[in-house]
Amino acid sequence: MNNGEAISVLVVDGHQTFAELLGHALAGQPDLQYVGHARTGAEALQLAAQLQPNVILLDPELSDADGIAIAELIRVRQPDTRVVILTASDESALVGRATAAGAAGFLSKNGALGDVLNALRTAHGGGMTVSTDILARLLRSTTPVAAPRGGGLTVREDEVLHLMAVGLDARAIARRLGISLHTCRGYVKAVLAKLGAHSQLEAVAIASRRGLLSQDRH
């Protein structure tokens, strides 16, 4: 929690009224600080660099740019700033793109406000949040592939997979396992390759369908 300081949040959304309502909700939370609102991708990049927020809540459907591309640019330029996607879209492919871009959350605008606020806190703490309805769609759209028990994963890769399943990103997993971020990303890449996934979220969905997350690991 930033040494007791509130988590600073920048909202990126083309809808003024919606953004203002979110701003009021954030202002009412003692541990969250609403620092501004960007309406376009260009404004998002400018304000992100200027304000250096802890978390950005971003609608990927922007008038001037691909919001997922904006999220990836922010991740590259400001690796300590976390991005949570908040969208009205129901495209499962968008989830994969967002997680591949390093998003720390993917939420539906149809969800509860409390879920959004908790996702911001989780993102700042190094975790990931995905709306239940979005995860359910992803699970339905993932075609199960036969695989041997254990999925061909090494013991360490299995540990990484299980930590991915509880919502941790590569940085948080590296800290938990006491390994470098570079090494952890190597394990994540290996897990994705062995499961035939394009993102961490898709890997978890595939592993769940294969029963790899429910088996006894001891």
N, C-alpha and C positions, 0 to 999 in steps of 0.2 A: 504493500500500500504506500510506497513512496515515503517511507519514514514518517508515517502518520499524516501525510498530506493527502488531500482528496485526489482521486483519479481524474485527470483532465480529459475531457471528451469533446471532439470536434464532430459535428453532424454534417454529412454530405448528402443532400437530397434536393432534387429540383422542385419539390412541392413546398412552397413557403409555409402554408398553414400547418402541414404535418410536421415540418422541422421546428416550427415555433412551439407546437404542443410538446414535442420531444424535449425541447430546451427547457420548458417549464417543469416537466417531469424530472429532468436531471437536476434542475436547480433545487428541487425539494428533497434531494438525497444528500445527507451530510458527508458521505464518502465519495460523492461524484461531483465534478465541477464542469459545467457547460461553458466552453470557451469560445464557441463560435459556430457559424453555419456557412457552408459553401454550397452554391447552387450548381456549379459546373465542375468538370474535371480540372480545368485550368485554375479555378478558384481553390479547389481542394489541394492541389499541389502547392500553391502559393501560401495558403493558410497553414498547411501541414508544416512547411519549412519555417514559417514565421512563428507559429505558436508551439511547435514541438509537443503536440498532445500525447498523452499516454496511449489513448485508444481513439480510433476513428470509426464512427458508425456510418456505413456507406451504402447508398442505394446504387446498384451497378447500372441502372438505366438512366444515364445522364444525357443531356441534350447535345453535348459537344464531344463526347469521348466514350470509349468502352470503359465502364467502371471497374471491371476486373483488371484491365491493363493499368488503370490508375492505381489500384490497390497494390499491384506488383511493383510499380515504380516507387511508391511510397516505401514498400518493404525494403527495396534495394537501397534507397537513399537514406532511410531512417529505420534501421533494423530494430531499434528499441520501441518503435511505435507499432502497436497492434491494430489490425483492421478487422472489424466485424461487419459482415455483409447483412443488410436488411432489405429484403426484396418482396415484391408481389408476384414475381415470376414463379412458375411451377416446373421449370425445365430442370430435369435431373442433371443434364450436362453442365449446367451452370455451377452446380456444387463441385464437380470435379475440377473445373477451371479455377474456381475460387480457392479450393484447398491447394491446388498446384501453385497458385500465386502466393501462397503463404497466409491466407486469411485465417483468423483465429476464431471464426464463428460464422454460421450461416443460419439466418433466422427468417421466418415468414412474417410479413406485415400483418397477417391475419392472427398472429399469436398474441399472447398476453404481454402487457407492458412490463410486468414483473420479470418475465423471461428475458426481455431485452436488457433490463438493468442488471440482472444476474449474469448475463452473457458478457457484459462489459467488465464486470468484476473478475469473472473467470478468465477472460482474455488477458487482463492485466497481470493475473497471477500465473500465466503461462499455460493455461488450459484452452480447450476448444469446446464450443457449444454448437450443437446442430438441433434445429427444431424437430420434434418427434415426427411430425407429418412429413417433413422433408426426408428424414432418415428412412421412414417407412417406404416412401416412394423409391428411394435409392435401393433399398433391399429388394423390392419387387422387380426393379428393372435390372438387377444384377443376375446374370445367368450362372447358376452353379456349375462348377467344373469338377469332375472327379479328381481326387488327390489322395495320396496315402496319408494315414494318420500322422499328424505332425506337420503335414504340408511341405515336407522337405526342408523345413527351416532348422537352422542350428539353434542351440539352447539360447544364445544371446539374441538371435533374431526373434525367437519366440517371446523373450522378455520384452523386446522393443515393441512387438505387435500388441502384446497385452497392455503396455503402457499407452500405446496409440489408442487402444480401445476405450481407455478411461478418460480420453480427451486431452492427453498431453501432446505438445508439439515437440519437434526435434530438440529445441533448446532445453525444454524442461526435462525431457527424457535423458539427455546428456548429463544434466545435473543430478538426476535421480540415480543414474548408474555410475556416476563418477568417471565419465569418459569425455573426450573432446567433442565439440559440436561437429567437427569434420568427420570423426569416426562414427558418430551417431547417424549422420546423414548417409554414410556409406551403408550402415545396417538398414536404414529405412529404404534406401534404393534397392537393396537386395530383397527385402520383404516384398516390395511392390513388384519386382521382376518375377519372383517365384510364385506370387499369387495372380499375376497377370493383371495388376491394377495400375491405374494412372494417377491415383492420388491416395493419400493416407486414409481418407474417408471411405473410398471405394475398397481399399484393402481390408478395412475393418468389416465392411459389409460382406465381402466375399468370405472372409474368415468365419464370420458368424453363420453364413449359409452352410459352410462346410463343417461346422461344429468345432472349429479349432479353438474357440474362445471359452468353451464350456468344459473341455476335458481337463482332467487332473494333470497338473504339470509336475507333480512331485514323484 
